[in-house]
């Protein structure tokens, strides 16, 4: 996987799944459905543990460092992330229903829905919301009591969870997605889904650029500078993230370009690493659009209050995103299941689609961090050079 990369494997799994769904016998298709049934149970068991293992130390690591600057940065990053989700939801509500309606002719159904040969139940030890509340309580408790021992324990727990994700979940994802698309092709659903999401991806790419433009227009307006020049200077960070799909790996470039935009060294050094962890507007918009599409295609509830609840929770859960393989989408599995009611097949679709566009979301995230740094620099009376 290290040699090939996760994205090519996911694409290969989708292609092979479509081919297999057309040539495999019912018995062979059920073998992969059985694997997916067991894997989805394990994934459901892991989701609360992922939240506890990743969100708790992420909150604890923020610390109480720079006081007002920390609070301002966190609040701006949080609300900008939610705003990006609202833009995705608003755009999707206007455009996606017609896109989906135009593909109904590609849908076919078979008389019998295939079932696994056997099932293994692996219930989660705690539900998603309880895991999130627990993570906040412990994370904030570590900060305010300076509980070094407990901090170390959760750092070690984070290492364990990260290893499980990297060594078990991520390597098995291509097989899981292969099984999903094999089943969908066999039952006649795959072609319509691929046609719908080909259109949705184009909308998402355009929205990424729209998000960057409005962020730098705000930053430029506050500092009386040309927003497009500010954005242009961030281009190397955007291209680096596009190539690496990693917020962490892009931090040195983002930091350098932010300073080139005149942000003082201390503000840039504080905001850029912090925002790489907590500010993910591109990822939020992308997951929201994909989730809305799945809801529309399956006739599920997708009203604004429901999605607002989803986005507010997702913005918190994604604090853990940059620290794990697969990024924000792994942390998003909890809200997708608990708020929107997504089953394992729907979650697998979101994972596949997210990874297919991962670099664009990451590039949007890190580039927009430069806009927040400019705003924080202005708010705290740092003179731009």
Secondary structure, DSSP 8 states (H G I E B T S, - for coil): -TTT-HHHHHHHHHHHHHHHHHHS-HHHHHHHHHHHHHHHHHHHHHHHHHHHHHHHHHHHHH-STTTHHHHHHHHHHHHHHHHHHHHHHHHHHHHHHHHHHTTGGG----SS----S-------SS-HHHHHHHHHHHHHHHHHHT-HHHHHHHHHHHHHHHHHIIIIIHHHHHHHHHHHHHHHHHTT-HHHHHHHHHHHHHHHHHHHHHHHHHHHHHHHHHHTS-HHHHHHHTHHHHHHHHHH--HHHHHHHHHHHHHHTT--HHHHHHHHHHHHHH--HHHHHHHHHHHHHHHHHTT----HHHHHHHHHHHHHHGGGGGGSTTTHHHHHHHHHHHTT---HHHHHHHHHHHHHTHHHHHHHHHHHHHHHHHHHHHHTT----
